[in-house]
Amino acid sequence: MRDGYQRGVLPPQATRRQMDVLAAYVAAGGSVHDAAELVGIRPSTVKRHLADLRARSGLTTEQLIYSGRALGWLGRPEPGASVIS
């Protein structure tokens, strides 16, 4: 255990970077490749951030997006735009 965290156990709160990646994923219309370009990281890193968010929260990606919108930190899509492809 280091700094109160067990190895391999994710802290319950998401990092700012993970939330930024989720927002980029939404802005990219659910495209991992396009989200990676928006944030300037590799697609595999986008997948890792999304997987960590799902593991921390126990929610699906769609539920994370809904939650982010409900809490006000994730913007709303344009009318008629699809969030998940």
N, C-alpha and C positions, 0 to 999 in steps of 0.2 A: 504494500500500500504506500502510495506517495501523495503527499498533500491532501490526504483524506479520500483519495480515489483508489479503488482497486483496479489492478491491471485488467484490461479487457472489458471493463464495465464503463459504459458511457454515462457522463453526468446528465441529469435530466433536462438541462436547459440547452437549447440550440445555440450555436455560435452565430455571430453576425455574418460570417462568410457563408455558412450554410443557408441562412435566410436569404442572402443575396443571390445564391445559386438557385434557390427555389423561385425567387422573383424573376430571374433571368430565364428559367425554364418555362415559366408562365408567359413571359414576354415573347419567347421564341415559339409559342404555340405548342408546347409539349415536345419540342425537338431537343434531344440531348446535344447533338452536334451544334445546332445553332446557339443553344444556351452557352456551350463551351466557348464559342467565338465571342459572344457578348461579354463574358466575364474574363476571357483571356486565359483559359485553362484547358486542359485536355478533356475530351469526352469521358474518359474513364474516371477522371476526378469529379466531374459532375455526377456521374453514377454513384460514386463513393459518398459524396455529400448527401445525395438524396437517400441512399441506403442508411446512412447514419441518422438522418432525420427520422426516417421510418422506425428505426430501431429505438431511438430515444423516446419517441412518442407513442409507438404502438399503433400508429395510424397509417393508412394508405396514402399515396401521393395525392390522390384526389381529395382525401379528407384533410391533408395538410394545407392544400390550397384553399379549401373552404374555410378552415380555421384561420388562416392568415388573413383572409378577406373579412371574416367576422370580427377579428380583433383589430382590424384597421391598418395593419402594416403591409399588406399586400394589395396592390391596386386592383381596380376593377377592369375587366376587359372591355374592348370596344363592343358595341351591340352587334350581335351576329357572329362574333369571333369565337372560335373553338379554343378551349384551354388545353385539353388533352387530346392528343392525336392517337 
